[in-house]
Amino acid sequence: MRKMMMSAAAFALLALAPQSGWTQVATVTPGKDVSMVLLPKFLGILPFDQAHKGAEEAAKELQNPAALQFLGPTPQNSVAGQIEIVTNATTQGVKAIMISNNSGDQIAPAAKVAQAKGVKVVTWDSPIPSAEGEDVFVAQVDFSEIGKVMADMALSILGPNGGKFAILSASPDASNQNAWIAAMKTALKDPKYAQLNLVDTVYGNDESEKSYTQAQALVDKYPDLRLIMAPTSVGIVAAAKALQDEKLCDKVKVSGLGLPSEMLAYTKNGCAPQFALWSFVDLGYLAYYTAYALATGAIKAEEGAKFKAGRMGDYAITKDPTRAKGLRVLMGPFTVYTKDNVEAAAK
């Protein structure tokens, strides 16, 4: 009798398991017709083209009969252009919009209208700061870790004696850039970074020519500058080229976030001794799987939801520690590149 009672109790506990934290991993059903838009900050740069490649890979795996729309504004019209694309896509009745946000909270009203029309709004690469109008953010890596990695790279490059460095960012409205810079400033409060002196933050708007001239202006303004930290794939290449053209690479170094294929020469010649990044192909792939899972009802945008994202495995929706109201899916990891591993990664 006692054994039977224990078995009954155990059975009851198993029956209650789903209510006490156990959540089944959802497997999305392929072949459903889901019209989707992949919206980068703007068109014309390699990381977003790679994200598009990853999203198309996911679309093929999921056998979505609806063609993926890859739409984006120009760099000069990024904010207004993104808002217009979200508005038009909503009017056209798409089921999901995947946004690398370059518009801060300015895009939130258009995103909220999209949600009200039943559109799933997934951000990737760069979220909506307030999380208003956003179902979930697909984060490439933990933003606080990016700040620490940038601080560590700066310390490694400048050495124990440190020195002055400046940040060359994308645009003031890029929420991911702003979060990474804030995280780096927090990391710099650690005594081990005491000799690192951040003197300025400037913006190149992710335009090569403007980023190039901003890098030149920094070295003119600060004759004793020793490092430019550029957490943007456009800015880091432009800064490295500017220093190389001015024959300043022995005096001033470049670091930040960039693509191995674009940074190979600058890392091999010592102008950019270290930089970091993650896979944009994987990021586009995971963003598509997430949006498809939400749009087909396989999962809901709520904490604890789990799903299988093809070749990348299982993921869960969690609270975003960087935003009070945000939810995120955390991808990871990132890689720090040096002359020892950049060439293999650039192939």
Secondary structure, DSSP 8 states (H G I E B T S, - for coil): -HHHHHHHHHHHHHHHGGGGT---EEE--TT----EEEE-SSSS-HHHHHHHHHHHHHHHHTT-SS--EE----GGGHHHHHHHHHHHHHHTT-SEEEE---SGGGGHHHHHHHHHTT-EEEEESS--TT-TT-SEEEESS-HHHHHHHHHHHHHHHH-TT-EEEEEEES-TT-HHHHHHHHHHHHHTTSGGGTTEEEEEEEE-TT-HHHHHHHHHHHHHH-TTEEEEEE-SHHHHHHHHHHHHHTT-TTT-EEEEB--HHHHHHHHHTTSS--EEE--HHHHHHHHHHHHHHHHTTSS-SSTT-EEE-GGG-EEE-EE-TTSTT-EEEE----EEE-TTTHHHHH-
